Structures are given as C-alpha cells and as structure tokens.
C-alpha cells in the first residue's frame, strides 16, 4: 500500500473516532493497535507496550503534573483572590480600566496556571458580570477575556509548550522563555486595540471612572504591592531558577510547587486537606493528558515504519514553494484542525509529521514551534468549535454562543496580526532564549 | 446487578480508589525528590544519583495508578460536539459501541502489556539508568491501569450505567 494511503487512512480513522465521542486516548489506542496489526503484524505489539513505557518514564514530562499542581495550590488556597484585589487597586483610574485589569490579570493568571480554559472560565465568572453592570461593552469584554486567557499557553510556564517541546525535541527551557516577549506583545496589541476603540467610540467604557474604584490612598497602593510580593516567590522559583541555570524546567516546576505552598502559608491559607485535594486533582488531570501522550507515541513510529515520514519530507522538499509559503501552509493546517478537534490531539497528530519537515526547511526550531504554539492557541478561540469559547460560554450563560463568536472575531484578527509580526521579526521569539543560551 | 457482580464492582472501585491514593503519594514524592535534588546539587554541590531515575519511575507508576480513577469519573477528554447534538437514543447506541470497542482495545493493550511484564520478569531485564531496577516493577503499573480502565468500559456499556450526560468523556480540552 502506498504511504499516503496509509497515512490518510490512519488520519481518517482517528477523525472518525474523535467525532464519535471516543475519548482521545482511546481513539489513539484503537487506531494504533489497528495500525500495528495491519502494518507490522502481531510481532509489533511489544513495540507498542514499550512505547507506552518510554513516554511514561520521560522525566521532562514530570513538569506537566507539577505545573498543574502549582496552579491547583494557588487556586484552591484562595491566594488568587489576593492577587485579583491587589491588581484591581493598582490599576489606575483610566477610562476603560476594567479592560486593562482583564489583560493584566490574564497575563498574571496565565503565568501562574498555564491553561487557557481555566483562566477564561475564572475571569468570565469573576469579572464579566461586573463589567456589564458598570456599562462596559459586552462584546469587547467577552473577546478580551477569551483572548487574554489565551495568553496562558504562551506566557511561561505553559503546559502546551512543554508538550510541544518534548514531542518536537526542542529545548523546553528555550521554548518556555521564548513565549515571554510574544505573550506581552499580544497583550499590548489587545490593549492598544481597546484604547483605539474607546477613542473612536467613548461610550464603549463608562465615563465616570471614579464610580468604579474609590479613592485609593498611596498607603493602600503600597499595601496592595506588598500583598502581591509573595507571588514573586512562585515566579522566581520557576522562571528565575530556569534563567539562572539552577534547575531544569521539570525541577523548577517542583520548586514552583514549593513556592506555591510557601505563598499559601504566607497568606495563612495552607492546610493539609487543601494540599491533598490539590495533589489528587493534579494527578487525575495529568493522568488524562499523559495517557493520551503515552498512547500516541507509537503513531510516530508507525509513520516512520510505513515510510510516510521520509516520503512526506521528500514531497515537501520537492514542492518548490518558498519557506514563507510553506510556513503559512504548515501553520494553516493545525489552525484549522484546532477549530474542530482537541488541541492536544492536534499537537500529537501534527508534530511527528512536521518535525522532519521543519528540519528539512531549516527553520529556527524555537521560532517555528513557538509560532505553532501560538497558532494552535488561536485555533482554540476561533469559531465555531474553539474549546476556550465553550469554557467561557459555560460560565456566562446570558450570552448566546453566536454573541460569543461575534465578540471574538476582532481578537482572532489581532492574534493573526501578532503572528505576522513574529514571522516578520523572528527576534521577538528568539532574542530572549538566545540571551539565556 | 446480580449478587455476584455487586461485590466485584465494589472491589473494583476500592482498588481504583487505592490506586488514586497511591498516585497522589507518588506525585508528592516527585515534588520532594526534585526539591531535594535542587537543594543538594545547588547548595551542597552534591547531586543525588537517584532523583532523576526515581522521578521517571514514580511518574509512570502515578499515571497508570490514577488512570482507572479518571476512567471511573469519565474524566477523559473527548470531542462530544456531534454526540451532544444527535438524539439521545442514537447517542446511547454510539456510547454503547464506543465503550464495547474501548473495552476490547484496552483489554488487548493490557494483555500485550502483561506479556511484556512476563518477558521482562523471566529475562531479568533492568532499566537503563544510574540506579537500574527490574523493568517489570515499573511496567506492571501500566498493565494495572489498562486492566482496571478496561473493566470500567465494560461496566459503562451496561444500560444501567448510561447517563444522558457525556458518557465517556468530559467533552473539553
């Protein structure tokens, strides 16, 4: 059988299983068992068992449960409320200040949790009703919350960056750090857009800024700043340790957990029960993610075994398109897929195919995989099936899904502008990782 | 449920709960090992020989000890967009088929894993690590997780276990 028939058949089987509601880890398992049987034969089954073991014992993947645990500890201990209240006090009395608050909180919560859906649900529940009551434009508020939440997988620590880094065999530390500047750039683009909209149409934000936030004395501002300081322990024990070369990304995830425990203790919100519940929640969520990764590892080996990998690289190399056209095609595919199927499934499906192509095209791996990461994040907020949209919709029941769709489109375009800027100026993504070495 | 099946289901649930508790302890031990490693390496300039290997073993064990709990709670990610919009009866049929296929696939995977465990045990195969241990000590957790998850799939195929909610997955990412 020709390699492309095998490849297409495999992808079609996976898609059919995904759309039938089969859990993703099970869909990969079914497709791979079928693939091994028909391509290699029953003698290939031990290879499958060993591929599960190889993935499950990959040390770098330990950072997934550890970062999830760090986020769980911070959320369950109520320390996020402290952060929320303090940042609210610190954001000045500018017109549209709640929009600014959303972007700042998204960036900070994103840095502490790394999961877009969680941040979208949390901000949707905590901020959205108050913004609408105060007279903020509902569409901008909704779009900004969803887009802001999508900075979470880009600003480190990011679970998706770890998954992409480990599968694409690119430095996880570099990929994590590479997200800092693009994440801030996108946040800046969102804010600039909001201020331009307010300047053109002032009634998009309430005129009476003083009614939103009472007079905050300089003493209260200092106190708000002091109350935020313990979070520096968490951020330093993760990013600081990586940047200073004290710890690997996985080790820094563990020190981040310790930092989260210390932070919770400083706020007097630490209890054994809270820790136990956080660890229990983290390991079940992680088992779900890592089971998918463990099951799908054999997909890469099957691609190589059928010759699909090398044939695909030859095909791409002989297409005759320039690097920019190829880049656009390679980014368009996962973007479209993410509109319909799960982000992790898209990552697991495309990376084994893309990795040799990226090498053949001689793209900077950190730059390309960061673009890939931003792109799949964008796919998760693009209608009709972006999952972050559904997470937001679930906590804002008075908005219809079509209203959510309408709200997000301007921010999808802003994301695309951000991607174009990073393509045009690769240093935005590569400068910081190169600086660190 | 018959008198024979009910105690078996209870034992299955109890074993799953025990697995989840052990997985939780496993994750705590990963945090402790890494923090200890960073302290001994950076402050005392005396890195351990075992921390990295231990984390890899504990990670594999924790994932597959927790897997049955995820399956029990129907916590796996699934794309439920189409299943959610088709009629309930049709969705029930799809769920039944998927759970039966899931049972057979997971059972086959568990059997394959068990054969590997036996091969690793009989041939005395050890991990390639600074601190080598018999591979089956780690890989047997995979068999445990797949077997217990397969049984949940079978239990979910029973009409009494079907719910109008998402049947097998959480429908999110």
HADDOCK unambig.tbl for C-alpha pairs under 7 A between the chains (distance, minus, plus):
assign (segid A and resid 18 and name CA) (segid B and resid 78 and name CA) 6.89 0.50 0.50
assign (segid A and resid 18 and name CA) (segid B and resid 79 and name CA) 5.76 0.50 0.50
assign (segid A and resid 19 and name CA) (segid B and resid 79 and name CA) 6.00 0.50 0.50
assign (segid A and resid 19 and name CA) (segid B and resid 80 and name CA) 6.99 0.50 0.50
assign (segid A and resid 19 and name CA) (segid B and resid 82 and name CA) 6.37 0.50 0.50
assign (segid A and resid 20 and name CA) (segid B and resid 83 and name CA) 6.50 0.50 0.50
assign (segid A and resid 21 and name CA) (segid B and resid 78 and name CA) 5.50 0.50 0.50
assign (segid A and resid 21 and name CA) (segid B and resid 79 and name CA) 5.17 0.50 0.50
assign (segid A and resid 21 and name CA) (segid B and resid 80 and name CA) 4.79 0.50 0.50
assign (segid A and resid 21 and name CA) (segid B and resid 83 and name CA) 6.06 0.50 0.50
assign (segid A and resid 22 and name CA) (segid B and resid 78 and name CA) 5.92 0.50 0.50
assign (segid A and resid 22 and name CA) (segid B and resid 98 and name CA) 6.18 0.50 0.50
assign (segid A and resid 23 and name CA) (segid B and resid 76 and name CA) 5.72 0.50 0.50
assign (segid A and resid 23 and name CA) (segid B and resid 77 and name CA) 5.52 0.50 0.50
assign (segid A and resid 23 and name CA) (segid B and resid 78 and name CA) 4.28 0.50 0.50
assign (segid A and resid 23 and name CA) (segid B and resid 168 and name CA) 6.57 0.50 0.50
assign (segid A and resid 23 and name CA) (segid B and resid 169 and name CA) 5.56 0.50 0.50
assign (segid A and resid 24 and name CA) (segid B and resid 77 and name CA) 6.02 0.50 0.50
assign (segid A and resid 24 and name CA) (segid B and resid 78 and name CA) 5.54 0.50 0.50
assign (segid A and resid 26 and name CA) (segid B and resid 102 and name CA) 6.52 0.50 0.50
assign (segid A and resid 30 and name CA) (segid B and resid 105 and name CA) 6.03 0.50 0.50
assign (segid A and resid 45 and name CA) (segid B and resid 112 and name CA) 6.49 0.50 0.50
assign (segid A and resid 46 and name CA) (segid B and resid 112 and name CA) 6.65 0.50 0.50
assign (segid A and resid 46 and name CA) (segid B and resid 116 and name CA) 6.43 0.50 0.50
assign (segid A and resid 49 and name CA) (segid B and resid 112 and name CA) 6.60 0.50 0.50
assign (segid A and resid 49 and name CA) (segid B and resid 113 and name CA) 5.42 0.50 0.50
assign (segid A and resid 53 and name CA) (segid B and resid 139 and name CA) 6.38 0.50 0.50
assign (segid A and resid 56 and name CA) (segid B and resid 59 and name CA) 6.55 0.50 0.50
assign (segid A and resid 56 and name CA) (segid B and resid 60 and name CA) 4.54 0.50 0.50
assign (segid A and resid 57 and name CA) (segid B and resid 56 and name CA) 4.36 0.50 0.50
assign (segid A and resid 57 and name CA) (segid B and resid 57 and name CA) 5.93 0.50 0.50
assign (segid A and resid 57 and name CA) (segid B and resid 59 and name CA) 6.29 0.50 0.50
assign (segid A and resid 57 and name CA) (segid B and resid 60 and name CA) 5.30 0.50 0.50
assign (segid A and resid 58 and name CA) (segid B and resid 56 and name CA) 5.96 0.50 0.50
assign (segid A and resid 59 and name CA) (segid B and resid 52 and name CA) 6.88 0.50 0.50
assign (segid A and resid 59 and name CA) (segid B and resid 55 and name CA) 6.48 0.50 0.50
assign (segid A and resid 59 and name CA) (segid B and resid 56 and name CA) 4.97 0.50 0.50
assign (segid A and resid 62 and name CA) (segid B and resid 59 and name CA) 6.39 0.50 0.50
assign (segid A and resid 246 and name CA) (segid B and resid 42 and name CA) 6.72 0.50 0.50
assign (segid A and resid 247 and name CA) (segid B and resid 38 and name CA) 6.52 0.50 0.50
assign (segid A and resid 251 and name CA) (segid B and resid 34 and name CA) 5.44 0.50 0.50
assign (segid A and resid 251 and name CA) (segid B and resid 35 and name CA) 6.99 0.50 0.50
assign (segid A and resid 254 and name CA) (segid B and resid 31 and name CA) 4.99 0.50 0.50
assign (segid A and resid 254 and name CA) (segid B and resid 34 and name CA) 6.10 0.50 0.50
assign (segid A and resid 254 and name CA) (segid B and resid 35 and name CA) 6.19 0.50 0.50
assign (segid A and resid 255 and name CA) (segid B and resid 35 and name CA) 5.87 0.50 0.50
assign (segid A and resid 279 and name CA) (segid B and resid 24 and name CA) 5.89 0.50 0.50
assign (segid A and resid 280 and name CA) (segid B and resid 24 and name CA) 5.42 0.50 0.50
assign (segid A and resid 283 and name CA) (segid B and resid 23 and name CA) 6.91 0.50 0.50
assign (segid A and resid 283 and name CA) (segid B and resid 24 and name CA) 6.34 0.50 0.50
assign (segid A and resid 283 and name CA) (segid B and resid 27 and name CA) 6.92 0.50 0.50
assign (segid A and resid 283 and name CA) (segid B and resid 66 and name CA) 6.81 0.50 0.50
assign (segid A and resid 284 and name CA) (segid B and resid 66 and name CA) 5.86 0.50 0.50
assign (segid A and resid 284 and name CA) (segid B and resid 70 and name CA) 5.94 0.50 0.50
assign (segid A and resid 287 and name CA) (segid B and resid 63 and name CA) 4.60 0.50 0.50
assign (segid A and resid 287 and name CA) (segid B and resid 66 and name CA) 6.09 0.50 0.50
assign (segid A and resid 287 and name CA) (segid B and resid 67 and name CA) 5.70 0.50 0.50
assign (segid A and resid 288 and name CA) (segid B and resid 67 and name CA) 6.89 0.50 0.50
assign (segid A and resid 288 and name CA) (segid B and resid 70 and name CA) 6.65 0.50 0.50
assign (segid A and resid 288 and name CA) (segid B and resid 76 and name CA) 5.74 0.50 0.50
assign (segid A and resid 341 and name CA) (segid B and resid 79 and name CA) 6.52 0.50 0.50
assign (segid A and resid 342 and name CA) (segid B and resid 79 and name CA) 6.89 0.50 0.50
assign (segid A and resid 342 and name CA) (segid B and resid 173 and name CA) 5.66 0.50 0.50
assign (segid A and resid 343 and name CA) (segid B and resid 173 and name CA) 6.72 0.50 0.50
assign (segid A and resid 387 and name CA) (segid B and resid 172 and name CA) 6.56 0.50 0.50
assign (segid A and resid 387 and name CA) (segid B and resid 173 and name CA) 6.64 0.50 0.50
